Amino acid sequence: MTSPILRYGFALAAAMLLLPMTLMAPASAAVGPQAVQQPPTVTAQGNSLVDANGEVIRLLGVNKSGSEYACVQGWGFFDGPVDAGTLDLIGSWGSNAVRVPLNEQCWLNINGVPAAYSGTAYRSQISDFVDRINAAGMVAILDLHWNAPGTNIAYSQQVMADADHAPAFWTSVATMFADNPSVVFDLYNEPHDISWECWRDGCQTDEGWQAAGMQDLVDAVRNTGATNLMIASGLNWAGDLSEWVEHAPVDPLNNLAAGVHIYSFSQCNTESCWNETIGKVAETYPVVSTEIGEDTCTGDFTTAYMKWADTNGVSYTPWTWNTWDCRSGPALLLNYDGTPTTYGAAVRAHMTGQGATTMVDNFNSRRIDWVSTARLNSSAVSHRGSRSLQVAKATDPDKRARVFAHNDNEVLDPDAGQTLSAWVRLDVRSSQGRWKGMLAIQDGDGRWINGPAVTLKRGQWTEVLFSPSPSQWADNAGIGVRVVGPRRGADRLVYQVDSITQR
């Protein structure tokens, strides 16, 4: 494992203690005019996250580091702007969530942290930031990031939450946001160097202080009456979920997700590991990759993980919306006008559906020329954008179920890419049975040619690919998405289509 200073943003932030304060001027928290949007609510349902309508959603967004260290260092509340314009930029990257790291002692105003940046002042700044995040149509993920036991000052994170202050912290936070289902509680950032039993139940650490377990933190939240979604991150700096299911804390509301951090330099940095650990947990619980990133700064590793996460229904919030060094941060930005680092550009391209592709349609703002025998409408369910194309149809249970949605006026240029891609989701409102999705292209003679069929999973987005032959590309005059179901027994089909590209 790479040394902690390269492990991810918390360690970098710890290293920033050594930087001259003139390089870290207090950030502005000015609030400009902002059109209020309805943020999604988020609740665990089985192994998925769902919104207020019961539609499956994923949390995709960014971390905004600074509120865990600026206050305790005595120079501000945030590192970089957190105003409405910044949140508009974050939203333009395809985000529906912002993760906000917190310092327990700044929140509680204890242990001599600077009074100007703690207690009521700190809580007010965080509350206002959450309001702006929600007003921008995004979920706020509040994370206990820095802490310390006893009378020690929280200048960094520990092996685990401390029993002295962390339960009180979560009691206070949960009380403040109990009525806001668009706020998620990330119980502890990166547990490490403890056992799974200690992770769940607490223990005396090697340093001699008492750690609080995840069960203690769950209980602290629920005892306030708060029903918000909670995230419990795994061991080994949150990179290990190998025994998460066996040791999961008991939530009486079953509104709990697993948290994982995946970096190019972390323990679980291969697809085989993702399949064997994260994928296994994702079969029974929602999984949120609350931090992802790399120290190579190419974007290749992070893009590979995001693609895997897309296929497996896993949420992710890359680290971090700050202007640190791209490699050791890792940071998404070169400056706060939104100019990305190379790594950040890859994240933005993927989350907006533009990575090495030509967008055919992502249905964010319009539907043009799409027709079907079924009724079409824009839906809040989407894979990468804010909306998708939704097709709903009652089918004859005595006949094979099938629906074809198509755009007869979408002429595709094969020079823009030889492979067509579309993300298709079989809605949970569809009848049970085996369903398959396929792309189709209309050739020069007006015939619709189907690509390979891919099995669709209820409630999950699945990528469907088609590489037409040169003759099929010639004089093409349209693109379509076909969904075919069981030969008998199905009486309802609902599906969504999003992010149709050429690459």
One Martini backbone bead per residue (centre of mass of N, CA, C, O) as a GRO file, in nm:
protein
  503
    1MET     BB    1   0.097   0.035   0.021
    2THR     BB    2   0.070   0.347   0.010
    3SER     BB    3   0.133   0.611   0.152
    4PRO     BB    4  -0.077   0.825   0.317
    5ILE     BB    5  -0.001   1.089   0.149
    6LEU     BB    6  -0.128   0.926  -0.121
    7ARG     BB    7  -0.410   0.807  -0.065
    8TYR     BB    8  -0.559   1.098  -0.020
    9GLY     BB    9  -0.712   1.389   0.074
   10PHE     BB   10  -0.671   1.380   0.382
   11ALA     BB   11  -0.361   1.363   0.371
   12LEU     BB   12  -0.317   1.618   0.218
   13ALA     BB   13  -0.452   1.800   0.421
   14ALA     BB   14  -0.248   1.737   0.641
   15ALA     BB   15  -0.005   1.848   0.480
   16MET     BB   16  -0.124   2.148   0.466
   17LEU     BB   17  -0.024   2.238   0.745
   18LEU     BB   18   0.269   2.318   0.612
   19LEU     BB   19   0.148   2.548   0.477
   20PRO     BB   20   0.115   2.852   0.396
   21MET     BB   21  -0.150   3.064   0.454
   22THR     BB   22  -0.113   3.237   0.189
   23LEU     BB   23  -0.203   2.976   0.008
   24MET     BB   24  -0.490   2.969   0.204
   25ALA     BB   25  -0.733   3.134   0.150
   26PRO     BB   26  -1.023   3.222   0.224
   27ALA     BB   27  -1.332   3.131   0.134
   28SER     BB   28  -1.599   3.193  -0.043
   29ALA     BB   29  -1.974   3.213   0.048
   30ALA     BB   30  -2.125   3.330  -0.168
   31VAL     BB   31  -2.461   3.418  -0.272
   32GLY     BB   32  -2.633   3.374  -0.552
   33PRO     BB   33  -2.836   3.346  -0.788
   34GLN     BB   34  -3.091   3.075  -0.780
   35ALA     BB   35  -3.240   2.811  -0.915
   36VAL     BB   36  -3.469   2.613  -0.780
   37GLN     BB   37  -3.436   2.272  -0.717
   38GLN     BB   38  -3.528   1.943  -0.697
   39PRO     BB   39  -3.413   1.723  -0.493
   40PRO     BB   40  -3.326   1.423  -0.434
   41THR     BB   41  -3.422   1.150  -0.288
   42VAL     BB   42  -3.285   0.889  -0.054
   43THR     BB   43  -3.323   0.525  -0.058
   44ALA     BB   44  -3.318   0.212   0.058
   45GLN     BB   45  -3.382  -0.077  -0.174
   46GLY     BB   46  -3.226  -0.315  -0.113
   47ASN     BB   47  -2.967  -0.277  -0.368
   48SER     BB   48  -3.096   0.012  -0.386
   49LEU     BB   49  -3.165   0.336  -0.493
   50VAL     BB   50  -3.433   0.564  -0.417
   51ASP     BB   51  -3.687   0.766  -0.472
   52ALA     BB   52  -3.995   0.903  -0.406
   53ASN     BB   53  -4.105   0.708  -0.662
   54GLY     BB   54  -3.915   0.437  -0.666
   55GLU     BB   55  -3.673   0.513  -0.830
   56VAL     BB   56  -3.384   0.438  -0.957
   57ILE     BB   57  -3.071   0.555  -0.824
   58ARG     BB   58  -2.769   0.749  -0.842
   59LEU     BB   59  -2.471   0.865  -0.698
   60LEU     BB   60  -2.334   1.151  -0.870
   61GLY     BB   61  -2.011   1.320  -0.815
   62VAL     BB   62  -1.849   1.517  -0.560
   63ASN     BB   63  -1.596   1.641  -0.379
   64LYS     BB   64  -1.557   1.897  -0.100
   65SER     BB   65  -1.285   2.010   0.023
   66GLY     BB   66  -1.214   2.182   0.373
   67SER     BB   67  -1.428   2.148   0.622
   68GLU     BB   68  -1.209   1.968   0.790
   69TYR     BB   69  -0.954   2.206   0.813
   70ALA     BB   70  -0.997   2.517   0.816
   71CYS     BB   71  -1.112   2.550   1.103
   72VAL     BB   72  -0.871   2.422   1.275
   73GLN     BB   73  -0.659   2.629   1.140
   74GLY     BB   74  -0.803   2.930   1.140
   75TRP     BB   75  -0.914   3.047   0.815
   76GLY     BB   76  -1.200   2.882   0.780
   77PHE     BB   77  -1.452   2.674   0.611
   78PHE     BB   78  -1.322   2.674   0.321
   79ASP     BB   79  -1.178   2.551  -0.001
   80GLY     BB   80  -1.310   2.749  -0.180
   81PRO     BB   81  -1.580   2.782  -0.354
   82VAL     BB   82  -1.960   2.758  -0.249
   83ASP     BB   83  -2.144   2.864  -0.452
   84ALA     BB   84  -2.381   2.864  -0.693
   85GLY     BB   85  -2.183   2.860  -0.932
   86THR     BB   86  -2.030   2.608  -0.844
   87LEU     BB   87  -2.281   2.418  -0.849
   88ASP     BB   88  -2.333   2.452  -1.147
   89LEU     BB   89  -2.069   2.323  -1.237
   90ILE     BB   90  -2.109   2.053  -1.100
   91GLY     BB   91  -2.375   1.989  -1.253
   92SER     BB   92  -2.239   1.999  -1.546
   93TRP     BB   93  -2.092   1.708  -1.476
   94GLY     BB   94  -2.346   1.518  -1.374
   95SER     BB   95  -2.445   1.594  -1.093
   96ASN     BB   96  -2.633   1.477  -0.773
   97ALA     BB   97  -2.372   1.517  -0.576
   98VAL     BB   98  -2.224   1.622  -0.251
   99ARG     BB   99  -1.932   1.588  -0.063
  100VAL     BB  100  -1.893   1.671   0.296
  101PRO     BB  101  -1.642   1.730   0.501
  102LEU     BB  102  -1.596   1.686   0.857
  103ASN     BB  103  -1.553   1.835   1.188
  104GLU     BB  104  -1.634   1.752   1.503
  105GLN     BB  105  -1.506   1.999   1.669
  106CYS     BB  106  -1.628   2.226   1.507
  107TRP     BB  107  -1.920   2.146   1.556
  108LEU     BB  108  -1.891   2.124   1.890
  109ASN     BB  109  -1.693   2.319   2.025
  110ILE     BB  110  -1.397   2.184   2.101
  111ASN     BB  111  -1.066   2.181   2.217
  112GLY     BB  112  -0.985   2.482   2.107
  113VAL     BB  113  -1.111   2.566   1.867
  114PRO     BB  114  -1.174   2.813   1.675
  115ALA     BB  115  -1.441   3.016   1.738
  116ALA     BB  116  -1.492   3.147   1.448
  117TYR     BB  117  -1.495   2.817   1.324
  118SER     BB  118  -1.726   2.727   1.532
  119GLY     BB  119  -2.009   2.595   1.598
  120THR     BB  120  -2.246   2.799   1.498
  121ALA     BB  121  -2.081   2.897   1.255
  122TYR     BB  122  -2.026   2.621   1.127
  123ARG     BB  123  -2.315   2.509   1.113
  124SER     BB  124  -2.423   2.738   0.934
  125GLN     BB  125  -2.240   2.693   0.689
  126ILE     BB  126  -2.327   2.401   0.634
  127SER     BB  127  -2.630   2.450   0.607
  128ASP     BB  128  -2.609   2.649   0.369
  129PHE     BB  129  -2.467   2.454   0.177
  130VAL     BB  130  -2.690   2.246   0.169
  131ASP     BB  131  -2.903   2.434   0.053
  132ARG     BB  132  -2.748   2.483  -0.214
  133ILE     BB  133  -2.732   2.196  -0.307
  134ASN     BB  134  -3.039   2.151  -0.315
  135ALA     BB  135  -3.107   2.397  -0.504
  136ALA     BB  136  -2.927   2.243  -0.737
  137GLY     BB  137  -3.040   1.931  -0.726
  138MET     BB  138  -2.876   1.803  -0.474
  139VAL     BB  139  -2.706   1.590  -0.280
  140ALA     BB  140  -2.599   1.563   0.060
  141ILE     BB  141  -2.283   1.444   0.191
  142LEU     BB  142  -2.209   1.369   0.521
  143ASP     BB  143  -1.872   1.361   0.667
  144LEU     BB  144  -1.673   1.196   0.894
  145HIS     BB  145  -1.326   1.288   0.888
  146TRP     BB  146  -1.242   1.451   1.149
  147ASN     BB  147  -1.073   1.343   1.459
  148ALA     BB  148  -1.066   1.307   1.833
  149PRO     BB  149  -0.974   1.223   2.139
  150GLY     BB  150  -1.062   1.388   2.395
  151THR     BB  151  -0.833   1.675   2.400
  152ASN     BB  152  -0.774   1.644   2.122
  153ILE     BB  153  -0.705   1.769   1.816
  154ALA     BB  154  -0.862   1.768   1.490
  155TYR     BB  155  -0.602   1.717   1.246
  156SER     BB  156  -0.733   1.433   1.182
  157GLN     BB  157  -0.763   1.112   1.137
  158GLN     BB  158  -0.851   0.791   1.242
  159VAL     BB  159  -0.910   0.456   1.275
  160MET     BB  160  -1.168   0.577   1.424
  161ALA     BB  161  -1.418   0.654   1.583
  162ASP     BB  162  -1.492   0.830   1.871
  163ALA     BB  163  -1.654   0.792   2.178
  164ASP     BB  164  -1.638   1.085   2.292
  165HIS     BB  165  -1.777   1.243   2.009
  166ALA     BB  166  -1.924   1.103   1.764
  167PRO     BB  167  -2.211   1.056   1.876
  168ALA     BB  168  -2.264   1.358   1.928
  169PHE     BB  169  -2.229   1.450   1.643
  170TRP     BB  170  -2.464   1.275   1.517
  171THR     BB  171  -2.687   1.384   1.691
  172SER     BB  172  -2.666   1.675   1.585
  173VAL     BB  173  -2.681   1.632   1.279
  174ALA     BB  174  -2.946   1.467   1.272
  175THR     BB  175  -3.124   1.683   1.401
  176MET     BB  176  -3.085   1.900   1.176
  177PHE     BB  177  -3.152   1.670   0.915
  178ALA     BB  178  -3.415   1.489   0.964
  179ASP     BB  179  -3.610   1.656   0.740
  180ASN     BB  180  -3.382   1.568   0.509
  181PRO     BB  181  -3.373   1.338   0.237
  182SER     BB  182  -3.115   1.510   0.089
  183VAL     BB  183  -2.949   1.374   0.327
  184VAL     BB  184  -2.640   1.213   0.393
  185PHE     BB  185  -2.474   0.970   0.612
  186ASP     BB  186  -2.123   0.948   0.665
  187LEU     BB  187  -1.996   0.802   0.940
  188TYR     BB  188  -1.694   0.710   0.824
  189ASN     BB  189  -1.438   0.745   0.624
  190GLU     BB  190  -1.142   0.559   0.717
  191PRO     BB  191  -1.106   0.278   0.826
  192HIS     BB  192  -0.820   0.139   1.023
  193ASP     BB  193  -0.640  -0.088   1.196
  194ILE     BB  194  -0.884  -0.290   1.245
  195SER     BB  195  -1.139  -0.479   1.318
  196TRP     BB  196  -1.451  -0.583   1.241
  197GLU     BB  197  -1.553  -0.577   1.531
  198CYS     BB  198  -1.467  -0.286   1.586
  199TRP     BB  199  -1.618  -0.154   1.354
  200ARG     BB  200  -1.900  -0.230   1.482
  201ASP     BB  201  -1.848  -0.224   1.831
  202GLY     BB  202  -1.583  -0.149   1.921
  203CYS     BB  203  -1.275  -0.031   2.096
  204GLN     BB  204  -0.955  -0.057   2.200
  205THR     BB  205  -0.692   0.096   2.105
  206ASP     BB  206  -0.351   0.108   2.067
  207GLU     BB  207  -0.362   0.412   2.194
  208GLY     BB  208  -0.602   0.385   2.438
  209TRP     BB  209  -0.874   0.438   2.299
  210GLN     BB  210  -1.217   0.469   2.234
  211ALA     BB  211  -1.407   0.318   2.000
  212ALA     BB  212  -1.651   0.357   1.774
  213GLY     BB  213  -1.899   0.199   1.626
  214MET     BB  214  -2.123   0.172   1.377
  215GLN     BB  215  -2.356   0.108   1.573
  216ASP     BB  216  -2.331   0.366   1.740
  217LEU     BB  217  -2.391   0.560   1.499
  218VAL     BB  218  -2.662   0.453   1.418
  219ASP     BB  219  -2.797   0.499   1.693
  220ALA     BB  220  -2.755   0.803   1.711
  221VAL     BB  221  -2.932   0.869   1.468
  222ARG     BB  222  -3.202   0.709   1.536
  223ASN     BB  223  -3.254   0.843   1.824
  224THR     BB  224  -3.362   1.118   1.677
  225GLY     BB  225  -3.553   1.015   1.416
  226ALA     BB  226  -3.382   0.975   1.183
  227THR     BB  227  -3.412   0.850   0.821
  228ASN     BB  228  -3.161   0.865   0.685
  229LEU     BB  229  -2.924   0.785   0.491
  230MET     BB  230  -2.654   0.549   0.535
  231ILE     BB  231  -2.291   0.520   0.554
  232ALA     BB  232  -2.061   0.232   0.557
  233SER     BB  233  -1.729   0.203   0.569
  234GLY     BB  234  -1.468   0.024   0.522
  235LEU     BB  235  -1.171  -0.104   0.537
  236ASN     BB  236  -0.872   0.001   0.453
  237TRP     BB  237  -0.952   0.292   0.376
  238ALA     BB  238  -1.232   0.175   0.242
  239GLY     BB  239  -1.117  -0.079   0.044
  240ASP     BB  240  -1.275  -0.300   0.234
  241LEU     BB  241  -1.557  -0.553   0.180
  242SER     BB  242  -1.521  -0.861   0.264
  243GLU     BB  243  -1.698  -0.824   0.569
  244TRP     BB  244  -1.951  -0.641   0.560
  245VAL     BB  245  -2.207  -0.819   0.568
  246GLU     BB  246  -2.136  -0.979   0.834
  247HIS     BB  247  -2.091  -0.670   0.993
  248ALA     BB  248  -2.340  -0.525   0.971
  249PRO     BB  249  -2.525  -0.301   1.088
  250VAL     BB  250  -2.818  -0.231   1.262
  251ASP     BB  251  -3.109  -0.114   1.088
  252PRO     BB  252  -3.439  -0.059   1.149
  253LEU     BB  253  -3.478   0.075   0.841
  254ASN     BB  254  -3.286  -0.026   0.610
  255ASN     BB  255  -3.096   0.258   0.560
  256LEU     BB  256  -2.824   0.116   0.408
  257ALA     BB  257  -2.485   0.165   0.301
  258ALA     BB  258  -2.200   0.101   0.127
  259GLY     BB  259  -1.860   0.201   0.158
  260VAL     BB  260  -1.609   0.306  -0.094
  261HIS     BB  261  -1.252   0.321  -0.182
  262ILE     BB  262  -1.105   0.403  -0.509
  263TYR     BB  263  -0.769   0.351  -0.610
  264SER     BB  264  -0.480   0.299  -0.781
  265PHE     BB  265  -0.332   0.258  -0.470
  266SER     BB  266  -0.519   0.050  -0.368
  267GLN     BB  267  -0.617  -0.258  -0.286
  268CYS     BB  268  -0.881  -0.236  -0.488
  269ASN     BB  269  -0.752  -0.216  -0.839
  270THR     BB  270  -0.939  -0.444  -0.972
  271GLU     BB  271  -1.185  -0.608  -1.133
  272SER     BB  272  -1.174  -0.868  -0.970
  273CYS     BB  273  -1.213  -0.729  -0.698
  274TRP     BB  274  -1.477  -0.587  -0.756
  275ASN     BB  275  -1.638  -0.846  -0.806
  276GLU     BB  276  -1.565  -1.002  -0.527
  277THR     BB  277  -1.661  -0.753  -0.339
  278ILE     BB  278  -1.845  -0.523  -0.435
  279GLY     BB  279  -2.038  -0.703  -0.601
  280LYS     BB  280  -2.137  -0.873  -0.361
  281VAL     BB  281  -2.262  -0.643  -0.197
  282ALA     BB  282  -2.449  -0.537  -0.442
  283GLU     BB  283  -2.658  -0.780  -0.409
  284THR     BB  284  -2.777  -0.650  -0.107
  285TYR     BB  285  -2.645  -0.358  -0.131
  286PRO     BB  286  -2.580  -0.053  -0.147
  287VAL     BB  287  -2.321   0.130  -0.334
  288VAL     BB  288  -2.075   0.384  -0.236
  289SER     BB  289  -1.821   0.571  -0.396
  290THR     BB  290  -1.703   0.831  -0.209
  291GLU     BB  291  -1.415   0.750  -0.338
  292ILE     BB  292  -1.218   0.843  -0.628
  293GLY     BB  293  -0.894   0.768  -0.800
  294GLU     BB  294  -0.557   0.904  -0.884
  295ASP     BB  295  -0.182   0.922  -0.948
  296THR     BB  296  -0.158   0.952  -1.279
  297CYS     BB  297  -0.360   1.169  -1.435
  298THR     BB  298  -0.523   1.032  -1.692
  299GLY     BB  299  -0.816   0.870  -1.617
  300ASP     BB  300  -0.816   0.562  -1.672
  301PHE     BB  301  -0.886   0.430  -1.402
  302THR     BB  302  -1.146   0.586  -1.333
  303THR     BB  303  -1.300   0.509  -1.588
  304ALA     BB  304  -1.299   0.206  -1.541
  305TYR     BB  305  -1.459   0.219  -1.279
  306MET     BB  306  -1.712   0.367  -1.378
  307LYS     BB  307  -1.794   0.150  -1.579
  308TRP     BB  308  -1.830  -0.069  -1.372
  309ALA     BB  309  -2.037   0.080  -1.195
  310ASP     BB  310  -2.255   0.115  -1.407
  311THR     BB  311  -2.304  -0.193  -1.452
  312ASN     BB  312  -2.343  -0.238  -1.110
  313GLY     BB  313  -2.498   0.009  -0.962
  314VAL     BB  314  -2.273   0.214  -0.871
  315SER     BB  315  -2.173   0.470  -0.688
  316TYR     BB  316  -2.007   0.811  -0.735
  317THR     BB  317  -1.737   1.035  -0.581
  318PRO     BB  318  -1.497   1.213  -0.669
  319TRP     BB  319  -1.169   1.312  -0.600
  320THR     BB  320  -1.159   1.670  -0.605
  321TRP     BB  321  -1.302   2.005  -0.569
  322ASN     BB  322  -0.988   2.102  -0.633
  323THR     BB  323  -0.643   2.273  -0.666
  324TRP     BB  324  -0.452   2.052  -0.659
  325ASP     BB  325  -0.261   1.810  -0.717
  326CYS     BB  326  -0.337   1.564  -0.936
  327ARG     BB  327  -0.168   1.325  -0.811
  328SER     BB  328  -0.178   1.380  -0.478
  329GLY     BB  329  -0.475   1.435  -0.413
  330PRO     BB  330  -0.683   1.419  -0.617
  331ALA     BB  331  -0.756   1.664  -0.863
  332LEU     BB  332  -1.002   1.817  -1.083
  333LEU     BB  333  -0.854   2.108  -1.074
  334LEU     BB  334  -0.695   2.410  -1.179
  335ASN     BB  335  -0.958   2.589  -1.142
  336TYR     BB  336  -1.264   2.767  -1.041
  337ASP     BB  337  -1.381   2.775  -1.350
  338GLY     BB  338  -1.355   2.443  -1.428
  339THR     BB  339  -1.079   2.360  -1.502
  340PRO     BB  340  -0.940   2.068  -1.576
  341THR     BB  341  -0.778   1.814  -1.529
  342THR     BB  342  -0.706   1.531  -1.675
  343TYR     BB  343  -0.869   1.371  -1.473
  344GLY     BB  344  -1.118   1.561  -1.473
  345ALA     BB  345  -1.187   1.532  -1.774
  346ALA     BB  346  -1.259   1.231  -1.754
  347VAL     BB  347  -1.488   1.262  -1.555
  348ARG     BB  348  -1.661   1.458  -1.715
  349ALA     BB  349  -1.692   1.288  -1.971
  350HIS     BB  350  -1.834   1.051  -1.836
  351MET     BB  351  -2.071   1.198  -1.676
  352THR     BB  352  -2.172   1.335  -1.967
  353GLY     BB  353  -2.119   1.126  -2.214
  354GLN     BB  354  -1.823   1.234  -2.376
  355GLY     BB  355  -1.624   0.998  -2.379
  356ALA     BB  356  -1.497   0.933  -2.671
  357THR     BB  357  -1.761   1.070  -2.807
  358THR     BB  358  -2.074   1.088  -2.983
  359MET     BB  359  -2.360   1.245  -2.930
  360VAL     BB  360  -2.688   1.166  -2.999
  361ASP     BB  361  -2.849   1.112  -2.709
  362ASN     BB  362  -2.958   1.228  -2.358
  363PHE     BB  363  -3.241   1.378  -2.287
  364ASN     BB  364  -3.212   1.640  -2.111
  365SER     BB  365  -3.406   1.866  -2.298
  366ARG     BB  366  -3.505   1.650  -2.525
  367ARG     BB  367  -3.729   1.530  -2.789
  368ILE     BB  368  -3.643   1.396  -3.117
  369ASP     BB  369  -3.829   1.194  -3.330
  370TRP     BB  370  -3.947   0.995  -3.133
  371VAL     BB  371  -4.097   0.670  -3.181
  372SER     BB  372  -4.400   0.473  -3.103
  373THR     BB  373  -4.645   0.253  -2.987
  374ALA     BB  374  -4.573   0.410  -2.745
  375ARG     BB  375  -4.549   0.608  -2.483
  376LEU     BB  376  -4.374   0.913  -2.446
  377ASN     BB  377  -4.132   1.026  -2.191
  378SER     BB  378  -3.996   1.211  -1.955
  379SER     BB  379  -3.753   1.128  -1.703
  380ALA     BB  380  -3.589   1.110  -1.390
  381VAL     BB  381  -3.456   0.878  -1.513
  382SER     BB  382  -3.095   0.824  -1.520
  383HIS     BB  383  -2.760   0.776  -1.605
  384ARG     BB  384  -2.619   1.083  -1.673
  385GLY     BB  385  -2.835   1.264  -1.678
  386SER     BB  386  -3.156   1.410  -1.597
  387ARG     BB  387  -3.276   1.245  -1.843
  388SER     BB  388  -3.500   1.024  -2.013
  389LEU     BB  389  -3.628   0.780  -2.212
  390GLN     BB  390  -3.969   0.671  -2.198
  391VAL     BB  391  -4.126   0.342  -2.212
  392ALA     BB  392  -4.478   0.249  -2.228
  393LYS     BB  393  -4.650  -0.083  -2.220
  394ALA     BB  394  -4.908  -0.278  -2.299
  395THR     BB  395  -4.927  -0.630  -2.305
  396ASP     BB  396  -4.972  -0.948  -2.438
  397PRO     BB  397  -4.970  -1.244  -2.256
  398ASP     BB  398  -5.009  -1.432  -2.534
  399LYS     BB  399  -4.758  -1.272  -2.628
  400ARG     BB  400  -4.491  -1.134  -2.737
  401ALA     BB  401  -4.288  -0.902  -2.597
  402ARG     BB  402  -4.270  -0.573  -2.765
  403VAL     BB  403  -4.052  -0.281  -2.828
  404PHE     BB  404  -4.017   0.014  -3.055
  405ALA     BB  405  -3.783   0.273  -3.058
  406HIS     BB  406  -3.751   0.561  -3.291
  407ASN     BB  407  -3.530   0.748  -3.527
  408ASP     BB  408  -3.578   0.852  -3.864
  409ASN     BB  409  -3.373   1.135  -3.849
  410GLU     BB  410  -3.099   0.984  -3.761
  411VAL     BB  411  -2.803   1.054  -3.898
  412LEU     BB  412  -2.513   0.859  -3.924
  413ASP     BB  413  -2.162   0.892  -3.876
  414PRO     BB  414  -1.907   0.665  -3.909
  415ASP     BB  415  -1.666   0.870  -3.847
  416ALA     BB  416  -1.763   0.902  -3.533
  417GLY     BB  417  -1.807   0.584  -3.518
  418GLN     BB  418  -1.840   0.219  -3.515
  419THR     BB  419  -1.997   0.241  -3.233
  420LEU     BB  420  -2.285   0.173  -3.067
  421SER     BB  421  -2.446   0.331  -2.773
  422ALA     BB  422  -2.665   0.220  -2.500
  423TRP     BB  423  -2.868   0.291  -2.222
  424VAL     BB  424  -3.060   0.038  -2.049
  425ARG     BB  425  -3.374   0.019  -1.856
  426LEU     BB  426  -3.547  -0.199  -1.662
  427ASP     BB  427  -3.823  -0.157  -1.511
  428VAL     BB  428  -3.985  -0.252  -1.215
  429ARG     BB  429  -4.278  -0.238  -1.366
  430SER     BB  430  -4.218  -0.479  -1.505
  431SER     BB  431  -4.249  -0.777  -1.591
  432GLN     BB  432  -4.168  -1.072  -1.539
  433GLY     BB  433  -3.864  -1.184  -1.686
  434ARG     BB  434  -3.703  -1.216  -1.997
  435TRP     BB  435  -3.499  -0.950  -2.108
  436LYS     BB  436  -3.414  -0.767  -2.414
  437GLY     BB  437  -3.163  -0.560  -2.570
  438MET     BB  438  -3.143  -0.344  -2.874
  439LEU     BB  439  -2.995  -0.221  -3.141
  440ALA     BB  440  -3.075  -0.011  -3.434
  441ILE     BB  441  -3.056   0.017  -3.798
  442GLN     BB  442  -3.125   0.210  -4.083
  443ASP     BB  443  -3.103   0.153  -4.393
  444GLY     BB  444  -3.116   0.252  -4.729
  445ASP     BB  445  -3.390   0.052  -4.757
  446GLY     BB  446  -3.545   0.068  -4.460
  447ARG     BB  447  -3.410  -0.139  -4.285
  448TRP     BB  448  -3.402  -0.310  -3.981
  449ILE     BB  449  -3.105  -0.358  -3.788
  450ASN     BB  450  -2.992  -0.576  -3.556
  451GLY     BB  451  -2.829  -0.617  -3.279
  452PRO     BB  452  -2.720  -0.738  -3.012
  453ALA     BB  453  -2.836  -0.912  -2.742
  454VAL     BB  454  -2.924  -0.799  -2.406
  455THR     BB  455  -2.952  -0.854  -2.085
  456LEU     BB  456  -3.190  -0.740  -1.856
  457LYS     BB  457  -3.207  -0.560  -1.546
  458ARG     BB  458  -3.388  -0.486  -1.297
  459GLY     BB  459  -3.305  -0.151  -1.214
  460GLN     BB  460  -3.075  -0.148  -1.443
  461TRP     BB  461  -2.805  -0.045  -1.616
  462THR     BB  462  -2.739  -0.125  -1.969
  463GLU     BB  463  -2.516  -0.192  -2.212
  464VAL     BB  464  -2.562  -0.133  -2.566
  465LEU     BB  465  -2.427  -0.283  -2.863
  466PHE     BB  466  -2.323  -0.167  -3.209
  467SER     BB  467  -2.152  -0.287  -3.519
  468PRO     BB  468  -2.188  -0.197  -3.813
  469SER     BB  469  -2.172  -0.240  -4.127
  470PRO     BB  470  -2.094  -0.074  -4.409
  471SER     BB  471  -2.373  -0.129  -4.545
  472GLN     BB  472  -2.542  -0.026  -4.299
  473TRP     BB  473  -2.427   0.264  -4.299
  474ALA     BB  474  -2.526   0.313  -4.566
  475ASP     BB  475  -2.764   0.545  -4.584
  476ASN     BB  476  -2.861   0.600  -4.322
  477ALA     BB  477  -3.199   0.676  -4.129
  478GLY     BB  478  -3.157   0.543  -3.831
  479ILE     BB  479  -3.255   0.481  -3.483
  480GLY     BB  480  -3.287   0.207  -3.235
  481VAL     BB  481  -3.487   0.051  -2.962
  482ARG     BB  482  -3.513  -0.286  -2.854
  483VAL     BB  483  -3.763  -0.476  -2.665
  484VAL     BB  484  -3.764  -0.815  -2.542
  485GLY     BB  485  -3.967  -1.074  -2.421
  486PRO     BB  486  -4.166  -1.290  -2.333
  487ARG     BB  487  -4.384  -1.506  -2.489
  488ARG     BB  488  -4.530  -1.521  -2.202
  489GLY     BB  489  -4.703  -1.323  -1.932
  490ALA     BB  490  -4.661  -1.033  -2.029
  491ASP     BB  491  -4.827  -0.693  -1.950
  492ARG     BB  492  -4.556  -0.509  -1.893
  493LEU     BB  493  -4.362  -0.221  -2.024
  494VAL     BB  494  -4.067  -0.054  -1.886
  495TYR     BB  495  -3.833   0.188  -2.026
  496GLN     BB  496  -3.498   0.321  -2.051
  497VAL     BB  497  -3.311   0.580  -2.232
  498ASP     BB  498  -2.950   0.656  -2.259
  499SER     BB  499  -2.671   0.761  -2.393
  500ILE     BB  500  -2.630   0.799  -2.711
  501THR     BB  501  -2.350   0.669  -2.898
  502GLN     BB  502  -2.034   0.726  -3.059
  503ARG     BB  503  -1.694   0.532  -3.091
   0.00000   0.00000   0.00000
